[in-house]
Every structure is written in C-alpha cells, then in structure tokens.
Amino acid sequence: MRKAKFGHYLDIKLEVVGLFNELPKPLSVRKAAKQIYDQLDSKLRLRFATDDPAHQIEVWLGQYKKGTLPGQQDLPPYRP
C-alpha cells in the first residue's frame, strides 16, 4: 500500500482499533464493525472512500486480528 494512502486513513484506523480493543470479547468482527461505525465521529465517517464503510471496518478488523493490517506496526497491539 502506498504510504500516502495509508496516511490518509491512519487516524481512522487508530480510532477503529481503539474502539475495537474496548469492546467485550468474544464478538464477531461483523457485529464489532457495525458497533464501531455507529460510534465513529461524523467527520471520520465522511472520509471513507467506500459505499459500505461498515464492511471496510470489518475488513480492517479481520486483518488487525490476523496481524496483516497495512501499517499495523503504528497501531496499538491486538488484545484478544
């Protein structure tokens, strides 16, 4: 992934990961993504470049749990 593209989403990913780590486990990635999207600030919601932001969050969370999220080294560690 290009560094510029990652930089555009870094603050969104930080917020998403922070909210995800606060959620009680076990919770499916799909349900967590929906809850997180509902909690996001409206300014962050507008910055998604997709028709289905909850699905994008779901993809990011799946990658985060697997340790394959681009730029994960700049994010807090995953807490199961």
CNS distance restraints for C-alpha pairs under 8 A (distance, minus, plus):
assign (resid   1 and name CA) (resid   5 and name CA) 7.00 0.50 0.50
assign (resid   1 and name CA) (resid   6 and name CA) 6.87 0.50 0.50
assign (resid   1 and name CA) (resid  70 and name CA) 7.01 0.50 0.50
assign (resid   2 and name CA) (resid   6 and name CA) 6.41 0.50 0.50
assign (resid   3 and name CA) (resid   7 and name CA) 6.12 0.50 0.50
assign (resid   4 and name CA) (resid   8 and name CA) 6.46 0.50 0.50
assign (resid   5 and name CA) (resid   9 and name CA) 6.94 0.50 0.50
assign (resid   6 and name CA) (resid  10 and name CA) 6.02 0.50 0.50
assign (resid   6 and name CA) (resid  70 and name CA) 7.48 0.50 0.50
assign (resid   6 and name CA) (resid  71 and name CA) 7.13 0.50 0.50
assign (resid   7 and name CA) (resid  11 and name CA) 7.92 0.50 0.50
assign (resid   9 and name CA) (resid  13 and name CA) 6.05 0.50 0.50
assign (resid  10 and name CA) (resid  14 and name CA) 6.08 0.50 0.50
assign (resid  11 and name CA) (resid  15 and name CA) 6.25 0.50 0.50
assign (resid  12 and name CA) (resid  16 and name CA) 6.12 0.50 0.50
assign (resid  12 and name CA) (resid  44 and name CA) 6.39 0.50 0.50
assign (resid  13 and name CA) (resid  17 and name CA) 5.92 0.50 0.50
assign (resid  13 and name CA) (resid  60 and name CA) 7.95 0.50 0.50
assign (resid  13 and name CA) (resid  75 and name CA) 7.90 0.50 0.50
assign (resid  14 and name CA) (resid  18 and name CA) 6.00 0.50 0.50
assign (resid  14 and name CA) (resid  75 and name CA) 6.26 0.50 0.50
assign (resid  14 and name CA) (resid  76 and name CA) 7.87 0.50 0.50
assign (resid  15 and name CA) (resid  19 and name CA) 6.16 0.50 0.50
assign (resid  15 and name CA) (resid  40 and name CA) 7.86 0.50 0.50
assign (resid  16 and name CA) (resid  20 and name CA) 6.05 0.50 0.50
assign (resid  16 and name CA) (resid  36 and name CA) 6.55 0.50 0.50
assign (resid  16 and name CA) (resid  40 and name CA) 7.94 0.50 0.50
assign (resid  16 and name CA) (resid  57 and name CA) 7.43 0.50 0.50
assign (resid  17 and name CA) (resid  21 and name CA) 6.10 0.50 0.50
assign (resid  17 and name CA) (resid  61 and name CA) 7.54 0.50 0.50
assign (resid  17 and name CA) (resid  75 and name CA) 7.51 0.50 0.50
assign (resid  17 and name CA) (resid  76 and name CA) 7.39 0.50 0.50
assign (resid  18 and name CA) (resid  22 and name CA) 6.50 0.50 0.50
assign (resid  18 and name CA) (resid  76 and name CA) 7.63 0.50 0.50
assign (resid  19 and name CA) (resid  23 and name CA) 6.53 0.50 0.50
assign (resid  19 and name CA) (resid  36 and name CA) 6.41 0.50 0.50
assign (resid  20 and name CA) (resid  32 and name CA) 6.85 0.50 0.50
assign (resid  20 and name CA) (resid  36 and name CA) 7.05 0.50 0.50
assign (resid  20 and name CA) (resid  61 and name CA) 7.94 0.50 0.50
assign (resid  21 and name CA) (resid  78 and name CA) 7.10 0.50 0.50
assign (resid  21 and name CA) (resid  79 and name CA) 6.23 0.50 0.50
assign (resid  21 and name CA) (resid  80 and name CA) 7.98 0.50 0.50
assign (resid  23 and name CA) (resid  27 and name CA) 7.93 0.50 0.50
assign (resid  23 and name CA) (resid  32 and name CA) 7.58 0.50 0.50
assign (resid  25 and name CA) (resid  80 and name CA) 7.05 0.50 0.50
assign (resid  27 and name CA) (resid  31 and name CA) 6.69 0.50 0.50
assign (resid  27 and name CA) (resid  32 and name CA) 6.36 0.50 0.50
assign (resid  28 and name CA) (resid  32 and name CA) 6.11 0.50 0.50
assign (resid  29 and name CA) (resid  33 and name CA) 5.97 0.50 0.50
assign (resid  29 and name CA) (resid  58 and name CA) 5.84 0.50 0.50
assign (resid  29 and name CA) (resid  61 and name CA) 6.43 0.50 0.50
assign (resid  29 and name CA) (resid  62 and name CA) 6.65 0.50 0.50
assign (resid  30 and name CA) (resid  34 and name CA) 6.42 0.50 0.50
assign (resid  30 and name CA) (resid  55 and name CA) 7.75 0.50 0.50
assign (resid  30 and name CA) (resid  58 and name CA) 5.66 0.50 0.50
assign (resid  31 and name CA) (resid  35 and name CA) 6.30 0.50 0.50
assign (resid  32 and name CA) (resid  36 and name CA) 6.03 0.50 0.50
assign (resid  32 and name CA) (resid  58 and name CA) 7.67 0.50 0.50
assign (resid  33 and name CA) (resid  37 and name CA) 6.03 0.50 0.50
assign (resid  33 and name CA) (resid  54 and name CA) 5.63 0.50 0.50
assign (resid  33 and name CA) (resid  55 and name CA) 7.24 0.50 0.50
assign (resid  33 and name CA) (resid  57 and name CA) 5.45 0.50 0.50
assign (resid  33 and name CA) (resid  58 and name CA) 5.04 0.50 0.50
assign (resid  33 and name CA) (resid  61 and name CA) 7.46 0.50 0.50
assign (resid  34 and name CA) (resid  38 and name CA) 6.27 0.50 0.50
assign (resid  34 and name CA) (resid  54 and name CA) 5.66 0.50 0.50
assign (resid  35 and name CA) (resid  39 and name CA) 6.39 0.50 0.50
assign (resid  36 and name CA) (resid  40 and name CA) 6.23 0.50 0.50
assign (resid  37 and name CA) (resid  45 and name CA) 7.71 0.50 0.50
assign (resid  37 and name CA) (resid  53 and name CA) 7.44 0.50 0.50
assign (resid  37 and name CA) (resid  54 and name CA) 5.85 0.50 0.50
assign (resid  37 and name CA) (resid  57 and name CA) 7.53 0.50 0.50
assign (resid  40 and name CA) (resid  44 and name CA) 6.55 0.50 0.50
assign (resid  40 and name CA) (resid  45 and name CA) 6.54 0.50 0.50
assign (resid  41 and name CA) (resid  45 and name CA) 6.41 0.50 0.50
assign (resid  42 and name CA) (resid  46 and name CA) 6.35 0.50 0.50
assign (resid  43 and name CA) (resid  47 and name CA) 6.94 0.50 0.50
assign (resid  44 and name CA) (resid  48 and name CA) 7.32 0.50 0.50
assign (resid  45 and name CA) (resid  53 and name CA) 7.74 0.50 0.50
assign (resid  48 and name CA) (resid  53 and name CA) 6.25 0.50 0.50
assign (resid  49 and name CA) (resid  53 and name CA) 7.92 0.50 0.50
assign (resid  50 and name CA) (resid  56 and name CA) 7.56 0.50 0.50
assign (resid  52 and name CA) (resid  56 and name CA) 6.62 0.50 0.50
assign (resid  53 and name CA) (resid  57 and name CA) 6.21 0.50 0.50
assign (resid  54 and name CA) (resid  58 and name CA) 6.18 0.50 0.50
assign (resid  55 and name CA) (resid  59 and name CA) 6.28 0.50 0.50
assign (resid  56 and name CA) (resid  60 and name CA) 6.25 0.50 0.50
assign (resid  57 and name CA) (resid  61 and name CA) 6.08 0.50 0.50
assign (resid  58 and name CA) (resid  62 and name CA) 6.24 0.50 0.50
assign (resid  59 and name CA) (resid  63 and name CA) 6.29 0.50 0.50
assign (resid  60 and name CA) (resid  64 and name CA) 5.98 0.50 0.50
assign (resid  60 and name CA) (resid  69 and name CA) 6.38 0.50 0.50
assign (resid  61 and name CA) (resid  65 and name CA) 6.13 0.50 0.50
assign (resid  62 and name CA) (resid  66 and name CA) 6.37 0.50 0.50
assign (resid  63 and name CA) (resid  67 and name CA) 5.94 0.50 0.50
assign (resid  63 and name CA) (resid  68 and name CA) 4.91 0.50 0.50
assign (resid  63 and name CA) (resid  69 and name CA) 4.63 0.50 0.50
assign (resid  64 and name CA) (resid  68 and name CA) 6.07 0.50 0.50
assign (resid  64 and name CA) (resid  69 and name CA) 5.02 0.50 0.50
assign (resid  64 and name CA) (resid  72 and name CA) 7.06 0.50 0.50
assign (resid  64 and name CA) (resid  78 and name CA) 7.05 0.50 0.50
assign (resid  65 and name CA) (resid  78 and name CA) 6.47 0.50 0.50
assign (resid  67 and name CA) (resid  72 and name CA) 7.00 0.50 0.50
assign (resid  68 and name CA) (resid  72 and name CA) 7.15 0.50 0.50
assign (resid  71 and name CA) (resid  75 and name CA) 7.21 0.50 0.50
assign (resid  72 and name CA) (resid  76 and name CA) 7.82 0.50 0.50
